[in-house]
Amino acid sequence: MDFERVLFATNVIAIGAILIRFSFHGLYRTYKSLFLYLIVSVVVGIAGISVSLRSAAYQYIYFSGQTARLMVALFVVVELYRLALAAYPAVAAFGRWGAVYSVVVAGVIAFAGVPLDARARPGHDPVVQRFLTFERTLDLGVLVFLLLLCALILWFPVRIRRNIVLWIAGFTVFDLSGAVALLLENLLPMRYFLLTGKISMTIALTAFLAWLFGLSPEEQDPLTVVGHRWNPDAWEHLTHQLDAINSVLSRFVRSANRKTSF
């Protein structure tokens, strides 16, 4: 068994272990979309292990599995915004709707062939390249709002569960590494295809292991503050700023709802 297949199988085993931990500690009740995302990932992974990674069967499994994964990933972002910004519902709602619209726009861009890797390079399967371009563009749409959420909780002193911090950090790293790998696989010559995949799977495995060993049972999950830990004196001022932003967005949402009701 080559290193690529071992790495692939190790990722699937790690996801399965996270699912067991989720079930044992009842975390699936809070993180429903994440739980579904892991289920989809492990099912696709098990199906992929059963065939050659270079076969036509694996290609079909990859296409269908990644399409399902992308759809669920959008719900994951929505869930993370809701959980991380529970004390600021208008900011959370703005982020959730922004993520949805961003992915829709990304899909349109991908179908229009605008991305820089839309044209197949010599030696690349045009069908595979087109799908990888589509997948990467949607990944980037999701990534933009994951990075925005990271910026919010890193700057503003939001009280947030430690598990949520782990989920946001791991999912951002996982999504970023996947998007970069897909871009490189389309732009670089075919001889680098396997190398980029191995690097991406290694980074993904790091995120999975961080989740596996870092997540706490729901009743033992402490609240923490990530944002502006280097300057606690600014916490009160930044908290007032975030309250003001939430208030402005709340008024905007109410105004928009009144206009659409007529």
Backbone as numpy.savetxt, mean C-alpha at the origin, in Angstrom:
# Nx Ny Nz CAx CAy CAz Cx Cy Cz
15.81 -26.18 -6.31 14.96 -24.99 -6.31 15.85 -23.75 -6.31
15.65 -22.83 -7.28 16.50 -21.65 -7.37 16.15 -20.62 -6.30
17.04 -19.64 -6.14 16.89 -18.64 -5.09 15.61 -17.83 -5.25
15.24 -17.54 -6.49 14.04 -16.75 -6.76 12.79 -17.46 -6.22
12.69 -18.77 -6.47 11.52 -19.51 -5.99 11.54 -19.65 -4.46
12.73 -19.81 -3.89 12.83 -19.88 -2.42 12.37 -18.56 -1.80
12.81 -17.45 -2.38 12.43 -16.14 -1.88 10.93 -15.92 -2.02
10.38 -16.34 -3.16 8.94 -16.23 -3.39 8.17 -17.04 -2.35
8.60 -18.27 -2.12 7.93 -19.14 -1.15 8.05 -18.58 0.27
9.20 -18.00 0.60 9.41 -17.42 1.93 8.45 -16.26 2.17
8.24 -15.45 1.14 7.28 -14.34 1.25 5.87 -14.87 1.53
5.48 -15.92 0.81 4.15 -16.50 1.00 4.00 -17.06 2.41
5.03 -17.73 2.91 5.00 -18.29 4.26 4.88 -17.17 5.29
5.63 -16.09 5.07 5.58 -14.96 6.00 4.18 -14.34 6.05
3.55 -14.20 4.89 2.18 -13.65 4.85 1.22 -14.59 5.57
1.39 -15.90 5.34 0.54 -16.87 6.03 0.70 -16.78 7.54
1.94 -16.58 8.01 2.18 -16.45 9.44 1.52 -15.19 10.01
1.53 -14.11 9.22 0.86 -12.88 9.66 -0.65 -13.12 9.78
-1.21 -13.85 8.83 -2.64 -14.17 8.88 -2.99 -14.97 10.13
-2.13 -15.93 10.48 -2.36 -16.72 11.70 -2.31 -15.82 12.92
-1.34 -14.92 12.95 -1.22 -13.98 14.07 -2.44 -13.06 14.13
-2.88 -12.61 12.97 -4.09 -11.78 12.88 -5.28 -12.50 13.51
-5.47 -13.75 13.10 -6.61 -14.52 13.58 -6.51 -14.80 15.08
-5.31 -15.16 15.53 -5.11 -15.51 16.94 -5.39 -14.32 17.86
-4.97 -13.14 17.46 -5.12 -11.94 18.30 -6.37 -11.13 17.96
-7.18 -11.58 17.00 -8.40 -10.88 16.65 -8.19 -9.55 15.97
-7.01 -9.33 15.37 -6.72 -8.06 14.72 -7.55 -7.83 13.46
-8.07 -8.91 12.89 -8.88 -8.79 11.68 -10.15 -7.98 11.91
-10.59 -7.87 13.16 -11.79 -7.08 13.44 -11.56 -5.60 13.20
-10.36 -5.13 13.46 -10.02 -3.71 13.28 -9.48 -3.45 11.88
-8.65 -4.35 11.38 -7.97 -4.15 10.10 -8.56 -5.08 9.04
-9.82 -4.84 8.71 -10.53 -5.74 7.79 -9.94 -5.72 6.39
-9.66 -4.54 5.86 -9.11 -4.46 4.50 -7.71 -5.03 4.42
-6.91 -4.78 5.44 -5.58 -5.34 5.48 -5.62 -6.86 5.56
-6.55 -7.38 6.34 -6.72 -8.82 6.45 -7.10 -9.42 5.10
-8.02 -8.75 4.39 -8.41 -9.21 3.06 -7.24 -9.13 2.09
-6.45 -8.07 2.19 -5.28 -7.91 1.32 -4.30 -9.05 1.51
-4.08 -9.44 2.76 -3.16 -10.54 3.05 -3.72 -11.87 2.55
-5.04 -12.05 2.66 -5.66 -13.28 2.16 -5.46 -13.39 0.65
-5.74 -12.29 -0.06 -5.55 -12.28 -1.52 -4.10 -12.58 -1.86
-3.17 -11.96 -1.13 -1.75 -12.15 -1.40 -1.32 -13.59 -1.19
-1.79 -14.22 -0.11 -1.36 -15.58 0.16 -2.00 -16.57 -0.81
-3.26 -16.32 -1.21 -3.91 -17.20 -2.19 -3.19 -17.13 -3.54
-2.88 -15.91 -3.97 -2.16 -15.73 -5.24 -0.77 -16.34 -5.14
-0.14 -16.17 -3.98 1.19 -16.74 -3.78 1.20 -18.25 -3.85
0.23 -18.88 -3.18 0.15 -20.35 -3.20 -0.10 -20.85 -4.62
-0.98 -20.14 -5.34 -1.25 -20.52 -6.74 0.01 -20.37 -7.59
0.80 -19.30 -7.30 2.00 -19.07 -8.08 3.09 -20.08 -7.81
3.18 -20.56 -6.57 4.21 -21.55 -6.22 3.99 -22.86 -6.98
2.74 -23.16 -7.28 2.42 -24.46 -7.88 2.83 -24.56 -9.35
3.22 -23.42 -9.96 3.62 -23.46 -11.37 4.98 -22.78 -11.52
5.59 -22.93 -12.67 6.87 -22.28 -12.94 6.68 -20.77 -13.02
7.61 -20.03 -12.43 7.51 -18.57 -12.45 7.71 -17.99 -13.84
8.13 -18.81 -14.78 8.34 -18.34 -16.15 7.33 -18.94 -17.13
6.27 -19.54 -16.60 5.28 -20.20 -17.46 4.12 -19.26 -17.80
3.35 -19.64 -18.83 2.17 -18.86 -19.20 1.12 -18.92 -18.09
1.04 -20.07 -17.39 0.07 -20.20 -16.30 0.36 -19.19 -15.19
1.65 -19.02 -14.87 2.00 -18.03 -13.85 1.65 -16.62 -14.30
1.79 -16.36 -15.58 1.44 -15.04 -16.11 -0.04 -14.74 -15.88
-0.90 -15.72 -16.13 -2.34 -15.52 -15.91 -2.64 -15.34 -14.43
-1.98 -16.15 -13.60 -2.17 -16.02 -12.15 -1.73 -14.64 -11.69
-0.60 -14.18 -12.23 -0.07 -12.86 -11.84 -1.02 -11.76 -12.25
-1.50 -11.80 -13.49 -2.40 -10.75 -13.97 -3.66 -10.66 -13.12
-4.31 -11.79 -12.90 -5.57 -11.78 -12.13 -5.32 -11.45 -10.67
-4.25 -12.02 -10.10 -3.95 -11.79 -8.69 -3.57 -10.35 -8.40
-2.73 -9.76 -9.26 -2.31 -8.38 -9.04 -3.46 -7.40 -9.26
-4.37 -7.72 -10.16 -5.55 -6.87 -10.36 -6.40 -6.85 -9.09
-6.61 -8.04 -8.51 -7.37 -8.11 -7.24 -6.62 -7.38 -6.13
-5.31 -7.56 -6.09 -4.50 -6.91 -5.05 -4.59 -5.40 -5.14
-4.54 -4.85 -6.36 -4.63 -3.40 -6.54 -5.97 -2.86 -6.07
-7.03 -3.59 -6.36 -8.36 -3.16 -5.93 -8.46 -3.12 -4.41
-7.95 -4.17 -3.75 -8.01 -4.22 -2.29 -7.07 -3.19 -1.67
-5.93 -2.92 -2.33 -4.96 -1.95 -1.81 -5.60 -0.58 -1.64
-6.49 -0.22 -2.53 -7.18 1.06 -2.41 -8.02 1.11 -1.13
-8.69 0.01 -0.82 -9.47 -0.06 0.43 -8.55 -0.02 1.65
-7.34 -0.57 1.50 -6.37 -0.52 2.61 -6.01 0.92 2.92
-5.73 1.72 1.89 -5.40 3.13 2.09 -6.55 3.87 2.77
-7.76 3.61 2.30 -8.94 4.23 2.91 -9.03 3.87 4.39
-8.78 2.60 4.70 -8.85 2.13 6.08 -7.76 2.77 6.93
-6.55 2.88 6.40 -5.45 3.46 7.16 -5.72 4.93 7.48
-6.28 5.67 6.52 -6.64 7.06 6.79 -7.68 7.15 7.90
-8.68 6.29 7.82 -9.75 6.31 8.82 -9.22 6.01 10.22
-8.34 5.03 10.32 -7.82 4.63 11.62 -6.78 5.62 12.16
-5.88 6.06 11.29 -4.80 6.94 11.74 -5.31 8.32 12.12
-6.34 8.80 11.41 -6.84 10.16 11.63 -8.26 10.13 12.20
-8.51 9.17 13.08 -9.86 9.04 13.66 -10.29 10.30 14.40
-9.34 11.03 15.00 -9.66 12.25 15.73 -9.87 13.44 14.80
-9.58 13.25 13.51 -9.72 14.33 12.52 -10.48 13.78 11.31
-11.78 13.56 11.47 -12.54 12.85 10.43 -12.60 13.57 9.09
-12.59 14.89 9.08 -12.65 15.61 7.80 -11.35 15.45 7.03
-10.21 15.51 7.73 -8.91 15.29 7.08 -8.83 13.86 6.54
-9.32 12.92 7.35 -9.31 11.52 6.93 -10.18 11.32 5.69
-11.36 11.93 5.68 -12.27 11.81 4.53 -11.65 12.41 3.28
-11.00 13.56 3.44 -10.34 14.20 2.30 -9.26 13.29 1.72
-8.47 12.68 2.59 -7.43 11.75 2.13 -8.01 10.53 1.45
-9.11 10.00 2.01 -9.72 8.80 1.42 -10.24 9.08 0.01
-10.98 10.18 -0.14 -11.52 10.50 -1.46 -10.41 10.86 -2.44
-9.38 11.54 -1.92 -8.25 11.87 -2.78 -7.57 10.62 -3.30
-7.44 9.60 -2.46 -6.81 8.35 -2.88 -7.64 7.67 -3.97
-8.94 7.67 -3.80 -9.83 7.05 -4.81 -9.69 7.75 -6.15
-9.77 9.08 -6.14 -9.67 9.84 -7.39 -8.28 9.70 -8.00
-7.25 9.64 -7.16 -5.88 9.51 -7.65 -5.70 8.20 -8.41
-6.25 7.12 -7.87 -6.12 5.82 -8.53 -6.92 5.80 -9.84
-8.09 6.42 -9.85 -8.89 6.50 -11.08 -8.12 7.25 -12.17
-7.54 8.40 -11.79 -6.75 9.18 -12.75 -5.53 8.39 -13.22
-4.88 7.70 -12.29 -3.72 6.88 -12.64 -4.10 5.79 -13.64
-5.29 5.19 -13.44 -5.75 4.16 -14.37 -5.98 4.71 -15.76
-6.57 5.90 -15.83 -6.80 6.54 -17.13 -5.48 6.85 -17.82
-4.51 7.35 -17.03 -3.19 7.66 -17.59 -2.52 6.40 -18.13
-2.62 5.32 -17.36 -2.00 4.06 -17.79 -2.63 3.54 -19.08
-3.97 3.58 -19.16 -4.65 3.10 -20.35 -4.34 3.97 -21.57
-4.09 5.27 -21.32 -3.80 6.18 -22.42 -2.38 6.02 -22.95
-1.55 5.23 -22.23 -0.19 5.00 -22.69 0.73 6.17 -22.47
0.42 7.04 -21.50 1.23 8.23 -21.23 2.53 7.91 -20.50
2.57 6.93 -19.56 3.79 6.69 -18.78 5.02 6.46 -19.66
6.19 6.80 -19.11 7.42 6.74 -19.89 7.81 5.33 -20.29
7.26 4.31 -19.61 7.60 2.93 -19.98 6.46 2.24 -20.72
5.62 3.04 -21.39 4.45 2.46 -22.06 4.83 1.69 -23.33
5.91 2.12 -24.00 6.33 1.43 -25.23 7.24 0.25 -24.89
6.93 -0.90 -25.46 7.70 -2.11 -25.17 9.11 -1.99 -25.73
10.10 -2.39 -24.93 11.48 -2.39 -25.35 11.82 -3.73 -26.02
12.91 -3.76 -26.79 13.29 -5.01 -27.47 13.46 -6.14 -26.47
12.88 -7.29 -26.79 12.99 -8.46 -25.93 11.91 -8.56 -24.88
11.07 -7.52 -24.73 10.01 -7.52 -23.73 8.69 -7.94 -24.38
7.92 -8.75 -23.68 6.58 -9.12 -24.14 5.69 -7.89 -24.03
5.09 -7.41 -25.15 4.26 -6.19 -25.10 3.08 -6.30 -24.13
2.47 -7.49 -24.05 1.32 -7.67 -23.17 1.76 -7.54 -21.70
2.86 -8.23 -21.38 3.38 -8.17 -20.01 3.80 -6.75 -19.67
4.49 -6.07 -20.58 4.96 -4.71 -20.31 3.77 -3.77 -20.10
2.74 -3.94 -20.92 1.56 -3.07 -20.78 0.91 -3.26 -19.42
0.82 -4.53 -18.99 0.20 -4.77 -17.68 1.07 -4.22 -16.56
2.39 -4.42 -16.65 3.28 -3.91 -15.62 3.21 -2.39 -15.54
3.06 -1.73 -16.69 2.90 -0.28 -16.70 1.62 0.13 -16.00
0.54 -0.58 -16.32 -0.75 -0.31 -15.67 -0.65 -0.52 -14.16
-0.05 -1.65 -13.77 0.08 -1.96 -12.35 0.92 -0.91 -11.63
2.05 -0.55 -12.24 2.93 0.42 -11.59 2.27 1.79 -11.45
1.54 2.20 -12.47 0.90 3.52 -12.42 -0.14 3.57 -11.32
-0.93 2.50 -11.16 -1.89 2.46 -10.07 -1.20 2.37 -8.72
-0.10 1.63 -8.66 0.69 1.57 -7.42 1.16 2.96 -7.01
1.59 3.74 -7.98 2.06 5.10 -7.69 0.91 5.98 -7.21
-0.30 5.77 -7.78 -1.46 6.52 -7.31 -1.75 6.25 -5.85
-1.65 4.97 -5.46 -1.83 4.59 -4.06 -0.69 5.15 -3.21
0.54 5.07 -3.75 1.72 5.49 -3.01 1.69 6.97 -2.66
1.19 7.79 -3.57 1.13 9.24 -3.30 0.39 9.52 -2.00
-0.73 8.85 -1.80 -1.53 9.13 -0.61 -1.01 8.39 0.62
-0.27 7.32 0.42 0.43 6.72 1.55 1.52 7.66 2.05
2.27 8.27 1.12 3.32 9.21 1.50 2.72 10.45 2.15
1.57 10.89 1.66 0.89 12.04 2.28 0.49 11.71 3.71
-0.01 10.50 3.93 -0.38 10.09 5.28 0.86 10.01 6.17
1.95 9.49 5.62 3.21 9.44 6.38 3.64 10.85 6.78
3.54 11.79 5.84 3.94 13.17 6.13 3.07 13.77 7.23
1.79 13.48 7.20 0.87 14.02 8.22 1.23 13.52 9.61
1.44 12.21 9.73 1.69 11.68 11.08 3.13 11.93 11.54
4.03 12.25 10.59 5.39 12.60 10.97 5.52 14.06 11.37
4.64 14.90 10.82 4.72 16.34 11.11 3.81 16.73 12.28
2.57 16.29 12.23 1.62 16.67 13.27 1.63 15.64 14.40
1.52 16.09 15.64 1.54 15.17 16.79 0.21 14.44 16.98
-0.09 13.54 16.05 -1.33 12.77 16.10 -1.14 11.57 17.02
-2.06 11.38 17.94 -2.01 10.20 18.81 -2.54 9.01 18.00
-1.71 8.00 17.86 -2.00 6.90 16.94 -1.51 5.60 17.54
-2.22 4.51 17.25 -1.81 3.20 17.74 -0.51 2.77 17.08
0.32 2.09 17.86 1.61 1.63 17.34 1.43 0.66 16.17
0.42 -0.21 16.24 0.16 -1.13 15.13 -0.09 -0.38 13.82
-0.83 0.73 13.91 -1.16 1.50 12.71 0.10 2.10 12.11
1.01 2.57 12.98 2.28 3.11 12.50 3.04 2.04 11.73
3.08 0.82 12.27 3.76 -0.28 11.61 3.12 -0.61 10.26
1.79 -0.61 10.23 1.10 -0.91 8.98 1.39 0.13 7.93
1.33 1.41 8.31 1.56 2.49 7.35 2.99 2.43 6.82
3.96 2.28 7.72 5.37 2.24 7.31 5.64 1.04 6.41
5.18 -0.14 6.83 5.43 -1.34 6.05 4.75 -1.31 4.69
3.52 -0.85 4.66 2.77 -0.83 3.41 3.37 0.19 2.45
3.87 1.32 2.97 4.50 2.33 2.13 5.78 1.79 1.51
6.63 1.15 2.33 7.88 0.57 1.82 7.58 -0.51 0.78
6.61 -1.36 1.08 6.23 -2.45 0.18 5.74 -1.91 -1.16
4.86 -0.90 -1.11 4.29 -0.34 -2.33 5.35 0.41 -3.14
6.22 1.16 -2.45 7.27 1.92 -3.14 8.25 0.97 -3.84
8.68 -0.08 -3.14 9.65 -1.01 -3.75 9.03 -1.72 -4.95
7.74 -2.07 -4.84 7.07 -2.73 -5.95 6.94 -1.84 -7.17
6.57 -0.56 -6.94 6.41 0.37 -8.06 7.74 0.63 -8.76
8.81 0.81 -7.97 10.13 1.05 -8.56 10.60 -0.18 -9.33
10.38 -1.36 -8.78 10.80 -2.59 -9.45 10.07 -2.76 -10.78
8.76 -2.46 -10.80 8.00 -2.59 -12.04 8.50 -1.63 -13.10
8.85 -0.41 -12.68 9.38 0.57 -13.64 10.72 0.09 -14.21
11.60 -0.38 -13.34 12.91 -0.84 -13.79 12.80 -2.07 -14.69
11.86 -2.96 -14.39 11.68 -4.15 -15.21 11.27 -3.79 -16.63
10.53 -2.69 -16.77 10.12 -2.25 -18.10 11.20 -1.45 -18.82
12.03 -0.71 -18.07 13.01 0.17 -18.69 14.34 -0.50 -18.96
14.74 -1.43 -18.08 16.05 -2.06 -18.21 16.00 -3.26 -19.16
17.13 -3.65 -19.67 17.18 -4.86 -20.53 16.70 -6.09 -19.76
16.31 -7.11 -20.51 15.72 -8.31 -19.92 16.64 -9.01 -18.92
17.97 -8.86 -19.09 18.89 -9.57 -18.20 18.80 -9.07 -16.75
18.18 -7.88 -16.54 18.02 -7.35 -15.19 16.65 -7.68 -14.59
15.80 -8.34 -15.37 14.42 -8.59 -14.95 14.36 -9.37 -13.63
15.11 -10.48 -13.57 15.08 -11.32 -12.38 15.70 -10.62 -11.18
16.75 -9.82 -11.42 17.41 -9.13 -10.32 16.48 -8.13 -9.64
15.75 -7.34 -10.42 14.83 -6.37 -9.83 13.72 -7.07 -9.05
13.27 -8.21 -9.56 12.24 -8.97 -8.85 12.73 -9.50 -7.52
13.97 -9.97 -7.49 14.55 -10.49 -6.24 14.71 -9.38 -5.21
15.17 -8.22 -5.67 15.34 -7.09 -4.74 14.00 -6.67 -4.17
12.98 -6.60 -5.04 11.64 -6.21 -4.59 11.09 -7.21 -3.58
11.27 -8.51 -3.85 10.77 -9.53 -2.93 11.51 -9.50 -1.59
12.80 -9.17 -1.63 13.57 -9.08 -0.39 13.08 -7.93 0.48
12.81 -6.77 -0.15 12.27 -5.62 0.59 10.89 -5.94 1.14
10.06 -6.60 0.33 8.73 -6.99 0.78 8.82 -7.92 1.98
9.75 -8.87 1.94 9.92 -9.80 3.05 10.31 -9.06 4.33
11.12 -8.02 4.21 11.49 -7.21 5.37 10.27 -6.57 6.00
9.37 -6.04 5.16 8.14 -5.45 5.67 7.26 -6.50 6.33
7.15 -7.68 5.72 6.32 -8.75 6.29 6.85 -9.19 7.65
8.17 -9.32 7.76 8.76 -9.74 9.04 8.57 -8.66 10.11
8.64 -7.40 9.72 8.39 -6.32 10.67 6.97 -6.39 11.20
6.01 -6.69 10.31 4.62 -6.86 10.75 4.47 -8.08 11.65
5.09 -9.18 11.23 4.94 -10.44 11.95 5.43 -10.33 13.39
6.59 -9.72 13.58 7.19 -9.67 14.91 6.91 -8.36 15.65
6.40 -7.36 14.93 6.19 -6.07 15.57 4.77 -5.78 16.01
3.78 -6.45 15.41 2.38 -6.18 15.74 2.04 -6.68 17.15
1.21 -5.92 17.84 0.80 -6.27 19.20 -0.66 -6.69 19.22
-1.06 -7.52 20.18 -2.49 -7.80 20.36 -3.25 -6.50 20.60
-4.50 -6.48 20.20 -5.30 -5.25 20.26 -5.29 -4.62 21.66
-5.43 -5.43 22.69 -5.50 -4.91 24.06 -4.15 -4.43 24.57
-3.06 -4.77 23.88 -1.72 -4.36 24.31 -1.10 -3.33 23.36
-1.92 -2.79 22.45 -1.42 -1.87 21.44 -1.41 -0.45 22.00
-0.23 0.10 22.32 -0.18 1.41 22.98 -0.39 2.56 22.00
-0.86 3.68 22.53 -0.93 4.92 21.76 0.45 5.55 21.73
0.80 6.16 20.63 2.09 6.83 20.52 1.93 8.09 19.70
2.91 8.95 19.74 2.96 10.16 18.92 4.26 10.13 18.15
4.15 10.13 16.82 5.33 10.09 15.97 5.76 11.50 15.56
4.78 12.30 15.20 5.06 13.62 14.64 5.74 14.58 15.60
6.78 15.23 15.09 7.50 16.29 15.79 8.04 15.85 17.15
8.47 14.62 17.26 9.03 14.14 18.53 10.33 14.86 18.87
10.97 15.43 17.84 12.21 16.15 18.06 11.97 17.55 18.67
10.70 17.99 18.69 10.40 19.32 19.22 9.04 19.31 19.92
8.97 18.71 21.10 7.69 18.64 21.83 7.08 20.00 22.14
7.91 21.04 22.21 7.39 22.38 22.51 6.44 22.88 21.43
6.57 22.34 20.21 5.72 22.78 19.10 4.43 21.98 18.99
4.25 20.96 19.84 3.09 20.08 19.73 1.77 20.84 19.82
1.65 21.73 20.80 0.38 22.43 20.99 0.04 23.29 19.78
1.03 24.00 19.26 0.80 24.84 18.08 0.39 24.01 16.88
1.07 22.90 16.65 0.75 22.04 15.51 -0.60 21.35 15.67
-0.95 21.02 16.90 -2.27 20.43 17.16 -3.37 21.42 16.80
-3.18 22.68 17.17 -4.16 23.72 16.81 -4.24 23.88 15.29
-3.10 23.78 14.62 -3.10 23.87 13.16 -3.92 22.75 12.53
-3.71 21.52 13.01 -4.45 20.39 12.46 -5.93 20.49 12.78
-6.26 20.97 13.96 -7.66 21.21 14.31 -8.29 22.21 13.34
-7.54 23.26 13.01 -8.05 24.28 12.10 -8.25 23.71 10.70
-7.28 22.90 10.23 -7.42 22.27 8.92 -8.64 21.37 8.88
-8.84 20.59 9.94 -10.00 19.70 10.02 -11.30 20.50 10.00
-11.31 21.65 10.71 -12.50 22.50 10.75 -12.82 23.07 9.37
-11.79 23.55 8.66 -11.99 24.11 7.32 -12.53 23.04 6.37
-11.93 21.86 6.41 -12.38 20.78 5.54 -13.80 20.32 5.89
-14.16 20.38 7.17 -15.52 20.02 7.58 -16.53 20.98 6.98
-16.21 22.28 7.02 -17.11 23.27 6.43 -17.21 23.09 4.92
-16.09 22.76 4.29 -16.08 22.54 2.85 -16.98 21.36 2.48
-16.88 20.28 3.24 -17.69 19.09 2.97 -19.17 19.40 3.17
-19.49 20.13 4.24 -20.90 20.47 4.47 -21.43 21.36 3.37
-20.61 22.31 2.90 -21.04 23.19 1.81 -21.26 22.41 0.52
-20.33 21.49 0.23 -20.46 20.68 -0.98 -21.70 19.79 -0.91
-22.00 19.27 0.26 -23.19 18.42 0.43 -24.48 19.21 0.23
-24.48 20.47 0.70 -25.67 21.31 0.53 -25.90 21.62 -0.96
-24.81 21.87 -1.68 -24.95 22.20 -3.11 -25.43 21.01 -3.91
-24.95 19.82 -3.58 -25.35 18.63 -4.34 -26.74 18.14 -3.95
-27.28 18.64 -2.85 -28.60 18.19 -2.43 -29.72 18.86 -3.20
-29.40 19.94 -3.93 -30.43 20.64 -4.69 -30.53 20.09 -6.11
